[in-house]
């Protein structure tokens, strides 16, 4: 991050292709609670995140509904869930460089907060909330569609997230004669839960993941475990 926070935050406009009229909104969107606590301010991005989550959900749902009239309700729900989840949001946030400019407290920064998926996803939703308040729904829609339509189209083509839990279970059953066991931890208030899942096979921890739901965390853990098992098979030639 630049030594000048104002200059760094200004880079958000260039990354988004959207110019904020209200610079205070832009700064609030990127202010993590750890930074606010250390600097004695009550301004954080949590309220904007709450708003941005709804704006994002509306635009993505409308985009899916209009773009894929052949998909039934269940398939639309799966499509939306694949596009609007913590992992996908964090990936988009990384592509925009939000990790370099988000305002973090020293402790959070030292613990790797600039690349923490939950912080990046929350910051991106807060940015959407800020854009909505500053520039309105039309500009918000154009921005969200520009960022998420390629992912949506890819998912419908069969290039999106796969059911990693099912894939891992089949692999474990066939080759390891063991069933995956998932252990979950949760933290945070009820309205902002974060789940961490660790998957064990034959007593060995092979993957972990985080998410805003148990399912999302378990999927990430299963994906990591499957990748690790596949890497072992490649090394051993089995």
Legacy VTK file of the C-alpha trace (Angstrom):
# vtk DataFile Version 3.0
C-alpha trace
ASCII
DATASET POLYDATA
POINTS 238 float
0.000 0.000 0.000
1.188 3.522 -0.750
2.404 5.611 2.173
-0.335 8.085 1.261
-3.748 6.503 2.013
-5.598 9.112 -0.035
-3.489 8.362 -3.105
-3.920 4.619 -2.587
-7.679 4.847 -2.203
-7.821 6.912 -5.370
-6.486 3.902 -7.261
-9.831 2.206 -6.582
-11.503 4.543 -9.070
-9.058 3.460 -11.765
-9.466 -0.230 -10.947
-13.270 -0.022 -11.046
-13.552 2.359 -13.952
-15.900 4.353 -11.715
-15.137 7.771 -10.221
-16.471 8.405 -6.740
-18.001 11.821 -6.119
-18.049 11.185 -2.362
-14.496 10.289 -1.339
-15.606 9.630 2.234
-17.821 6.793 0.998
-14.913 5.310 -0.915
-12.708 5.401 2.188
-15.434 3.916 4.376
-15.864 1.017 1.949
-12.227 0.039 2.441
-12.013 0.598 6.199
-11.805 -2.706 8.067
-12.950 -2.701 11.683
-9.397 -3.444 12.867
-8.210 -0.147 11.360
-11.143 1.756 12.835
-10.444 0.318 16.278
-6.767 1.276 16.184
-7.518 4.803 14.950
-10.411 5.507 17.292
-13.087 5.939 14.632
-16.517 4.370 14.401
-16.516 4.360 10.587
-16.102 0.841 9.165
-17.200 -0.877 5.973
-19.671 -3.204 7.703
-22.850 -1.232 6.990
-21.811 -0.700 3.376
-21.067 -4.414 3.098
-24.614 -5.168 4.274
-26.025 -2.891 1.589
-23.646 -4.061 -1.117
-24.545 -7.705 -0.498
-28.157 -6.910 -1.429
-27.182 -4.829 -4.458
-24.917 -7.608 -5.702
-27.574 -10.251 -5.112
-30.202 -8.251 -6.993
-28.002 -7.574 -10.013
-26.655 -11.129 -10.274
-30.129 -12.649 -9.847
-31.591 -10.334 -12.484
-28.691 -11.053 -14.841
-29.112 -14.813 -14.458
-32.886 -14.646 -14.869
-32.691 -12.519 -18.025
-29.719 -14.276 -19.621
-30.765 -17.901 -19.178
-34.556 -18.214 -19.648
-34.214 -21.972 -20.116
-32.891 -22.593 -16.607
-35.396 -23.699 -13.938
-35.501 -22.113 -10.489
-33.219 -24.712 -8.898
-30.533 -24.270 -11.544
-30.743 -20.480 -11.235
-30.243 -20.766 -7.475
-27.150 -22.938 -7.981
-25.812 -20.511 -10.574
-26.241 -17.561 -8.247
-24.605 -19.430 -5.362
-21.627 -20.310 -7.568
-21.163 -16.705 -8.631
-21.854 -14.939 -5.326
-19.773 -16.712 -2.686
-16.788 -15.702 -0.624
-14.235 -17.440 -2.836
-15.546 -15.862 -6.042
-15.838 -12.430 -4.437
-12.311 -12.654 -3.059
-10.981 -13.626 -6.486
-12.640 -10.583 -8.059
-11.324 -8.396 -5.240
-7.788 -9.655 -5.889
-8.151 -8.889 -9.596
-8.998 -5.298 -8.622
-6.092 -5.015 -6.194
-8.295 -4.381 -3.157
-5.853 -6.207 -0.915
-3.262 -3.507 -1.570
-5.493 -0.615 -0.564
-7.867 -1.904 2.121
-7.260 -0.134 5.433
-6.253 -2.698 8.073
-5.057 -2.561 11.644
-1.446 -3.570 12.242
-2.339 -6.887 13.824
-4.642 -7.910 10.999
-2.055 -6.877 8.429
0.706 -8.874 10.121
-1.508 -11.962 10.139
-1.951 -11.860 6.352
-5.209 -9.948 6.263
-4.482 -8.378 2.879
-5.010 -11.747 1.221
-7.668 -13.127 3.578
-10.699 -14.145 1.531
-13.256 -13.013 4.094
-11.757 -9.508 4.329
-11.485 -9.162 0.554
-15.024 -10.416 -0.074
-16.463 -8.082 2.542
-14.521 -5.131 1.131
-15.791 -5.816 -2.385
-19.398 -5.932 -1.205
-18.815 -2.691 0.698
-17.469 -1.121 -2.490
-20.647 -2.135 -4.309
-22.687 -0.557 -1.528
-20.655 2.640 -1.771
-20.989 2.798 -5.565
-24.754 2.328 -5.225
-25.043 5.218 -2.767
-22.667 7.454 -4.689
-23.589 6.768 -8.317
-26.906 4.895 -8.235
-28.191 1.520 -9.342
-27.456 1.871 -13.071
-23.736 2.447 -12.511
-23.675 -0.333 -9.900
-25.356 -2.711 -12.328
-22.908 -1.924 -15.126
-19.951 -2.488 -12.795
-21.227 -5.759 -11.338
-22.202 -7.144 -14.735
-18.779 -6.257 -16.138
-17.042 -8.077 -13.274
-19.293 -11.117 -12.945
-20.789 -11.885 -16.351
-17.665 -13.724 -17.601
-17.822 -15.967 -14.520
-21.516 -16.598 -15.000
-21.105 -17.497 -18.668
-18.196 -19.794 -17.815
-20.228 -21.582 -15.150
-23.128 -22.200 -17.535
-20.650 -23.608 -20.073
-19.605 -26.136 -17.445
-16.394 -24.381 -16.483
-17.503 -23.251 -13.029
-17.067 -24.687 -9.572
-17.539 -28.432 -9.300
-18.985 -30.471 -6.462
-15.651 -31.160 -4.782
-17.196 -33.042 -1.848
-18.708 -35.645 -4.157
-15.491 -35.944 -6.178
-13.422 -36.422 -3.026
-15.833 -38.965 -1.599
-15.706 -41.055 -4.775
-11.902 -40.911 -4.880
-11.551 -41.764 -1.193
-13.985 -44.658 -1.435
-12.341 -46.181 -4.493
-8.677 -45.709 -3.668
-8.356 -45.166 0.064
-11.275 -47.230 1.343
-12.111 -44.366 3.676
-14.866 -41.785 3.999
-14.060 -38.086 4.405
-14.763 -36.632 7.842
-15.403 -32.890 8.114
-14.776 -30.944 11.306
-16.167 -27.433 11.550
-15.348 -24.346 13.560
-17.248 -21.079 13.462
-16.576 -17.558 14.597
-18.133 -14.133 14.407
-21.600 -12.779 15.243
-24.728 -14.467 13.921
-25.125 -12.009 11.048
-21.495 -12.389 9.946
-20.485 -15.984 10.613
-17.296 -17.408 9.147
-16.875 -21.168 9.041
-13.642 -23.127 8.824
-13.778 -26.770 7.753
-11.013 -29.359 7.934
-11.416 -32.662 6.121
-9.792 -35.824 7.461
-9.164 -39.101 5.668
-8.106 -42.079 7.786
-7.278 -39.668 10.583
-5.084 -37.406 8.445
-6.002 -33.757 7.873
-5.753 -33.250 4.117
-7.546 -29.992 3.433
-9.085 -26.925 5.000
-11.290 -24.108 3.788
-13.263 -21.108 4.955
-16.611 -19.720 3.916
-19.723 -17.886 4.960
-21.628 -21.158 5.128
-20.716 -24.655 6.266
-21.238 -25.939 2.728
-18.873 -23.397 1.208
-16.162 -24.132 3.786
-16.481 -27.889 3.246
-16.309 -27.489 -0.534
-13.070 -25.543 -0.222
-11.628 -28.142 2.153
-12.608 -30.951 -0.210
-11.024 -29.175 -3.184
-7.740 -28.773 -1.292
-7.786 -32.410 -0.164
-8.490 -33.671 -3.676
-5.638 -31.576 -5.066
-3.270 -32.950 -2.423
-4.236 -36.556 -3.089
-3.874 -36.019 -6.834
-0.417 -34.532 -6.302
0.624 -37.561 -4.272
-0.619 -39.910 -6.965
1.388 -37.998 -9.569
4.575 -38.229 -7.481
4.182 -41.952 -6.844
3.003 -42.722 -10.361
-0.053 -44.580 -9.122
LINES 1 239
238 0 1 2 3 4 5 6 7 8 9 10 11 12 13 14 15 16 17 18 19 20 21 22 23 24 25 26 27 28 29 30 31 32 33 34 35 36 37 38 39 40 41 42 43 44 45 46 47 48 49 50 51 52 53 54 55 56 57 58 59 60 61 62 63 64 65 66 67 68 69 70 71 72 73 74 75 76 77 78 79 80 81 82 83 84 85 86 87 88 89 90 91 92 93 94 95 96 97 98 99 100 101 102 103 104 105 106 107 108 109 110 111 112 113 114 115 116 117 118 119 120 121 122 123 124 125 126 127 128 129 130 131 132 133 134 135 136 137 138 139 140 141 142 143 144 145 146 147 148 149 150 151 152 153 154 155 156 157 158 159 160 161 162 163 164 165 166 167 168 169 170 171 172 173 174 175 176 177 178 179 180 181 182 183 184 185 186 187 188 189 190 191 192 193 194 195 196 197 198 199 200 201 202 203 204 205 206 207 208 209 210 211 212 213 214 215 216 217 218 219 220 221 222 223 224 225 226 227 228 229 230 231 232 233 234 235 236 237
